[in-house]
Amino acid sequence: MVTLGLVVARFNRPITEAMEETAHEAASDRGATVEETVYVPGAYDAPLAADRLARREEIDAVAAVGAIVTGDTDHDRVIGDAAARGLTEVSLDRDLPVTFGIAGPGMSAEEARERTDYGARAVESAIDLVEEL
């Protein structure tokens, strides 16, 4: 059985709450367990939490979920790039699957709401990687 850590961004909580639900459903459907869920302020903060989870002996993989919506500036792109780069670094540094279930950047809140399945996708990808590697 695969044991997962889950990182959930609180920013845009109505969206990320639905992502969290799809993540748990996907884990259950695949016979995996979510050992611990860590809530962070936003997607930018996900890499540190993912790293802490990845250090735990019982965690086989980490899935991170969040929603980054477009504002009046390019701030969403900066956040998205930093989160993606940070999560990739954690995965490579810890030699552990860390998956990216973050919707955005470059989308409206409505478009992000249509992508709550990213929680499930992140979990499914994490499980697939654990099983393959």
N, C-alpha and C positions, 0 to 999 in steps of 0.2 A: 504494500500500500504506500502511496506517495503522500508525504506530509508537507503541507505548504504553509508559507507565511504570506499574509496578505497586507498590502499597504493601501490605505484608502485616504484620498484627499478630501478634506472637509469643504473646501471652497467649491461652490456650485453644488452644495449638498443634496438638493433634490435629485440631481442627475447622478451623483456618485453613490447615493444610497441605492438607487436602482441598479447601478453597476455592481455594487457589492452583493446585492441579492442574486444577480445572474452568476456572479463568481461562485457563490456558495452552492447554487443549484448545479453548476457545471462540475464542481468538485464532487458533490454527492453522486451525480450521475456517473462519474468515472471511478467511483470507489476511493476517492482521495479524501483526506481530511485537511481542514484549515486549522492548524495548531494554534495560531495566534494572528489577530488582526491588530495592526497599529494604525491609528488615525493621525494624520499630519495636517497642518494648516492648508497646504496646497500642493500641486504637482511638483513645484520646485523643491519641496522638502522631502520628496519620496526617496531619493537616493540614500540619505543617511539612515532612514528607517529600514530600507531594504538591506543595507549593509549590516545593521544590527541583527536583523532576522537571519541573514545569510551566515552569520558567525555561529549560530546555534547548531549544535550537533544533530538535533532531531529534524531540522528543516532540510528538505530535499530541493526545494525551489521556492522562489518568491515571485508573486504577481503584484504589480502595482497598477492601481486604477485611479483615474482622475478625469477632469474635464477642463479644458482650457478654451475659453471663448474669446472671440475677437473684441477688442475695445477700440478706442480712438487712436491708439498708437501701435507700434510694433511690439509692444510688451509681451503679447501672447507668443510671438515667435521666439523671443529671448527665453521665456519660461519653458516652452516646448523643447528647444534645443538643449537647454541646460539639463532638463529632466532626462531626456533621451541619452545624452552623453554620460550623465552621472550614473544612470541605471546600467548602461553598458559597461562602464568601468567597474561597478560592483560585481557584475556577472563575471568579468574576466579576472578581476583580482581575487575573487573568492572561488573561482572555478565551479560556479553554481548557476543554474538557469535563473535569470531574473527577467521577467517578461513585462512588456510595455502595453498596458491596457488604458492608455490615456487618449481620450478623444480630443482632437485639436492639435495644434492651433489652426487658425484660419477658418473658424466656423462660428455660427451664431449659437445662442443657447438652444434654439429649436433644433438645429442640426445635431448638436451634442446630445439632446434628449433622444434623438432617433438612433443613437449609437450606444445605448446602454448595454448592448450585447458585448461591448469591448471587455467587460468584466469576465464574461464567460470565455471569450477568446483568449484572454491573458492566462486564465487558469488552464484551459485546454492546451495551450502552447507550452506552458510550464510542465504539465504532466507528460506531454509528448516528448519534450526534451529529456526529462528524467528517464523515461523509458528507453529512449534511443541511445542516450549516452551511458 
